[in-house]
């Protein structure tokens, strides 16, 4: 089961500080990148489970139900003001050496 968590107070504070600091920045000069894993499901479905707050759980959780397969595709991508800047599908974990290799290409 994967729990979707709300940002911590520290994370929220840092996001606000970043937004205030860069309020007037020229984002045409910025590149944003991130990586993610896309889980394949051949014959399955994603279920949402809503939980009451007084039970000490997050508001929303998702639960994967894989009945006949799956697998995972790892993707790194970068975007800029003009759209997709670069992307790469990779195997395993995105290590520092692999990340440097991606940035060189």
SVG drawing of the C-alpha trace seen along z (x, -y; Angstrom):
<svg xmlns="http://www.w3.org/2000/svg" viewBox="-14 -40 44 53">
<polyline fill="none" stroke="black" stroke-width="0.4" points="0.0,0.0 1.3,-3.5 0.3,-6.4 0.0,-9.9 1.3,-12.2 0.8,-15.9 4.0,-17.9 5.5,-18.4 5.6,-21.9 9.3,-22.1 8.6,-21.2 5.8,-23.8 8.0,-26.5 10.8,-25.8 8.4,-25.9 7.1,-29.2 10.6,-30.6 11.6,-29.4 8.5,-30.9 9.1,-34.3 12.8,-34.3 12.0,-33.6 8.8,-35.6 10.3,-37.8 12.7,-35.2 12.9,-34.8 11.8,-31.1 12.7,-31.1 16.3,-30.5 15.4,-27.6 15.3,-23.8 13.4,-21.6 14.1,-17.8 12.7,-14.9 12.5,-11.1 9.6,-8.7 8.7,-5.1 5.7,-4.2 4.1,-1.0 2.5,1.1 -0.6,3.1 -1.6,5.7 -4.8,6.7 -5.2,4.8 -6.8,1.7 -5.8,-1.1 -8.1,-1.5 -8.6,-4.6 -9.1,-4.1 -10.5,-7.0 -9.7,-6.9 -11.1,-9.0 -8.6,-11.5 -9.3,-10.4 -7.8,-7.0 -4.4,-8.7 -4.1,-8.1 -3.7,-10.4 -6.9,-11.6 -6.3,-9.6 -4.3,-6.4 -4.0,-4.4 -3.6,-0.7 -2.3,1.3 -4.1,4.5 -2.0,6.4 -3.8,9.5 -1.8,10.5 1.5,8.8 3.0,5.4 6.5,4.2 8.0,0.8 9.4,-1.8 11.9,-4.3 11.9,-7.7 13.9,-10.9 12.8,-14.0 13.6,-17.7 11.3,-20.6 11.9,-24.2 9.7,-27.1 9.8,-25.7 8.4,-22.3 10.3,-18.9 14.0,-19.6 15.2,-16.0 14.1,-12.6 15.6,-9.1 14.2,-5.7 16.7,-3.8 16.9,-0.5 17.3,-0.1 18.1,-3.0 19.1,-6.5 22.6,-6.7 24.9,-9.7 27.1,-8.3 24.0,-7.5 22.6,-11.0 25.9,-12.6 25.9,-10.4 22.3,-11.6 23.3,-15.2 26.2,-14.8 24.1,-13.5"/>
</svg>
